[in-house]
Amino acid sequence: MIDRSLFENTGTAFTLKSDSELERAYFLFKMISSQPLVRIGTAATNFALKANLPVEGLIRSTVFDHFCGGVNEEDCLSVIDNLFTEGVSSVLDYSVEGKETEAQFDNALEKILKIIYFCDEKDAMPIVVFKPTGFGRFHLYQKKTEGVDFTTDEQEEWDRVVARFDAVCKLAKQKDVEVLIDGEESWMQDAADDLVEDMMRLYNKDNTIVYNTLQTYRWDRLEYLKQLHGRAKADGFKVGMKIVRGAYMEKERNRAEENGYASPICENKKATDDNFNASMSYILDNLNDISIFIGTHNEASCYLAMELMETYNISKEDNNVWFGQLYGMSDHISFNLAASGYNVAKYIPFGPVKDVMPYLIRRAEENTSVAGQTNRELSLLKAERKRRKL
Ligand SMILES: Cc1cc2nc3c(=O)[nH]c(=O)nc-3n(C[C@H](O)[C@H](O)[C@H](O)COP(=O)(O)OP(=O)(O)OC[C@H]3O[C@@H](n4cnc5c(N)ncnc54)[C@H](O)[C@@H]3O)c2cc1C
């Protein structure tokens, strides 16, 4: 029997936070809970950064330090070591987005390779992550997804994207580090899916090194997973899958409406939840063939995963099952799962303040819009404050 009050243990959840850090987190979520404040704050911050006003210090001491590990990988070391004292591993996430030049893609590649060498030396870092569009232009993935022929130059450019994927997966295989590849917008995702599958064929022969992402807010994904599973069994490779609900819902729905095609997104939240849980059940029932990284802040899905692991006799420390949350969010899930013996990792975003702003703005907006999530953080922080006073 699993303990369904596990995530209410705020002492474990916030064990690493000093009283003043607890207060800062409370203040921050209180601000984020106000939609007008987030809107004004976002606009003012963007303006100030563009105008080179000295606001970096302010951003760092508020949102940045709460949601990010630092401006470079060395900065993150103290966070990584700290988390690991409580059994929580780290996935360093180079969160610089929207870059479009070959030099920037090569720079991102260098970063990830450096992180893999880092992982080789640190038990606290068993996994790395990258975004497909960190290694190549969005437009290129889109063209390939749409089946449009490349020009000669584009073909050469695509070959370089493939080479970057291969360099990461090859080194990860050598160093026995797992690689998560993020999921993005549906109109570029088929090209990324095919490329990740090629990597699985090459590097997942004996164990799972390469993981794709299944965005279960897409109603077609469980079928995709089953088909991929079939191909993997037939061709002798393991599937790695990070499962998430998906981060681009509004964008997906708007584009479908504007262009007059059926939305790829489930009709409502319940349908997404059902799809997430069904995909997770399917994988846990096929753990010999598919490894899973469960990326969610949803308590019910985490409890369900724990229950299914018990049903299928999967040990808590089985390396084929990982739970993951974002740094600065849902510590009550991460730390309580880790304290109970499950494999848990936090995504730790890092990068220059200016470059991680899109990531930070997404977090602020998500916490403002996702029903209940900020209120949940606030009530947990309040409960912990009260517990400490007592
Ligand atoms: C470790 C980690 C890695 C991640 N990696 C990725 C990634 O690679 N790609 C990516 O896209 N996202 C990624 N995410 C973000 C993720 O997709 C979700 O946006 C976020 O985690 C919120 O979902 P949830 O399961 O935590 O919680 P919940 O609050 O239970 O779910 C919120 C989600 O449900 C869905 N939803 C909400 N309302 C509706 C509705 N009306 N109809 C249909 N669906 C709805 C949306 O996907 C929304 O984000 C990652 C998250 C984590 C924790």
The ligand as an SDF file (V2000), in Angstrom:
LIG
                    3D

 53 58  0  0  0  0  0  0  0  0999 V2000
   10.9060   17.3730  -15.7840 C   0  0  0  0  0  0  0  0  0  0  0  0
    9.9860   18.0000  -16.7970 C   0  0  0  0  0  0  0  0  0  0  0  0
   10.3240   18.0050  -18.1420 C   0  0  0  0  0  0  0  0  0  0  0  0
    9.4810   18.6080  -19.0910 C   0  0  0  0  0  0  0  0  0  0  0  0
    9.7880   18.5300  -20.4210 N   0  0  0  0  0  0  0  0  0  0  0  0
    8.9150   18.9920  -21.3470 C   0  0  0  0  0  0  0  0  0  0  0  0
    9.1310   18.8080  -22.7360 C   0  0  0  0  0  0  0  0  0  0  0  0
   10.1530   18.2560  -23.1720 O   0  0  0  0  0  0  0  0  0  0  0  0
    8.2050   19.2940  -23.6220 N   0  0  0  0  0  0  0  0  0  0  0  0
    7.0380   19.8990  -23.1970 C   0  0  0  0  0  0  0  0  0  0  0  0
    6.2020   20.2690  -24.0330 O   0  0  0  0  0  0  0  0  0  0  0  0
    6.8110   20.0860  -21.8820 N   0  0  0  0  0  0  0  0  0  0  0  0
    7.7040   19.6510  -20.9490 C   0  0  0  0  0  0  0  0  0  0  0  0
    7.4320   19.8210  -19.6110 N   0  0  0  0  0  0  0  0  0  0  0  0
    6.2740   20.6580  -19.1810 C   0  0  0  0  0  0  0  0  0  0  0  0
    5.0050   19.8040  -19.1160 C   0  0  0  0  0  0  0  0  0  0  0  0
    4.6320   19.4290  -20.4300 O   0  0  0  0  0  0  0  0  0  0  0  0
    3.8170   20.5550  -18.4860 C   0  0  0  0  0  0  0  0  0  0  0  0
    3.5850   21.7450  -19.1550 O   0  0  0  0  0  0  0  0  0  0  0  0
    3.9430   20.8690  -17.0350 C   0  0  0  0  0  0  0  0  0  0  0  0
    4.7080   19.9210  -16.3600 O   0  0  0  0  0  0  0  0  0  0  0  0
    2.5560   20.9280  -16.3980 C   0  0  0  0  0  0  0  0  0  0  0  0
    1.9480   19.6460  -16.4460 O   0  0  0  0  0  0  0  0  0  0  0  0
    1.8500   18.6870  -15.1680 P   0  0  0  0  0  0  0  0  0  0  0  0
    1.7160   17.2710  -15.5900 O   0  0  0  0  0  0  0  0  0  0  0  0
    3.0040   18.9600  -14.3030 O   0  0  0  0  0  0  0  0  0  0  0  0
    0.6100   19.2260  -14.3490 O   0  0  0  0  0  0  0  0  0  0  0  0
   -0.9330   19.5260  -14.5370 P   0  0  0  0  0  0  0  0  0  0  0  0
   -1.0950   20.8260  -13.8560 O   0  0  0  0  0  0  0  0  0  0  0  0
   -1.7460   18.3830  -14.0550 O   0  0  0  0  0  0  0  0  0  0  0  0
   -1.2260   19.6810  -16.0760 O   0  0  0  0  0  0  0  0  0  0  0  0
   -1.1890   20.8770  -16.7710 C   0  0  0  0  0  0  0  0  0  0  0  0
   -1.1020   20.4870  -18.2160 C   0  0  0  0  0  0  0  0  0  0  0  0
   -2.2840   19.8040  -18.6370 O   0  0  0  0  0  0  0  0  0  0  0  0
   -2.5810   20.1310  -19.9820 C   0  0  0  0  0  0  0  0  0  0  0  0
   -3.8760   20.8310  -20.0220 N   0  0  0  0  0  0  0  0  0  0  0  0
   -4.2760   21.8590  -19.2170 C   0  0  0  0  0  0  0  0  0  0  0  0
   -5.5120   22.2800  -19.5450 N   0  0  0  0  0  0  0  0  0  0  0  0
   -5.9250   21.5130  -20.5870 C   0  0  0  0  0  0  0  0  0  0  0  0
   -7.0930   21.4950  -21.3970 C   0  0  0  0  0  0  0  0  0  0  0  0
   -8.1090   22.3480  -21.1890 N   0  0  0  0  0  0  0  0  0  0  0  0
   -7.1610   20.5920  -22.3940 N   0  0  0  0  0  0  0  0  0  0  0  0
   -6.1640   19.7170  -22.6280 C   0  0  0  0  0  0  0  0  0  0  0  0
   -5.0230   19.6910  -21.8940 N   0  0  0  0  0  0  0  0  0  0  0  0
   -4.8830   20.5780  -20.8930 C   0  0  0  0  0  0  0  0  0  0  0  0
   -1.4440   21.0380  -20.4640 C   0  0  0  0  0  0  0  0  0  0  0  0
   -0.4680   20.2200  -21.0500 O   0  0  0  0  0  0  0  0  0  0  0  0
   -0.9290   21.6550  -19.1800 C   0  0  0  0  0  0  0  0  0  0  0  0
    0.4250   22.0720  -19.2770 O   0  0  0  0  0  0  0  0  0  0  0  0
    8.2700   19.2240  -18.6620 C   0  0  0  0  0  0  0  0  0  0  0  0
    7.9330   19.2170  -17.3080 C   0  0  0  0  0  0  0  0  0  0  0  0
    8.7550   18.6110  -16.3750 C   0  0  0  0  0  0  0  0  0  0  0  0
    8.3380   18.6180  -14.9370 C   0  0  0  0  0  0  0  0  0  0  0  0
  1  2  1  0
  2  3  1  0
  2 52  2  0
  3  4  2  0
  4  5  1  0
  4 50  1  0
  5  6  2  0
  6  7  1  0
  6 13  1  0
  7  8  2  0
  7  9  1  0
  9 10  1  0
 10 11  2  0
 10 12  1  0
 12 13  2  0
 13 14  1  0
 14 15  1  0
 14 50  1  0
 15 16  1  0
 16 17  1  0
 16 18  1  0
 18 19  1  0
 18 20  1  0
 20 21  1  0
 20 22  1  0
 22 23  1  0
 23 24  1  0
 24 25  2  0
 24 26  1  0
 24 27  1  0
 27 28  1  0
 28 29  2  0
 28 30  1  0
 28 31  1  0
 31 32  1  0
 32 33  1  0
 33 34  1  0
 33 48  1  0
 34 35  1  0
 35 36  1  0
 35 46  1  0
 36 37  1  0
 36 45  1  0
 37 38  2  0
 38 39  1  0
 39 40  1  0
 39 45  2  0
 40 41  1  0
 40 42  2  0
 42 43  1  0
 43 44  2  0
 44 45  1  0
 46 47  1  0
 46 48  1  0
 48 49  1  0
 50 51  2  0
 51 52  1  0
 52 53  1  0
M  END
$$$$
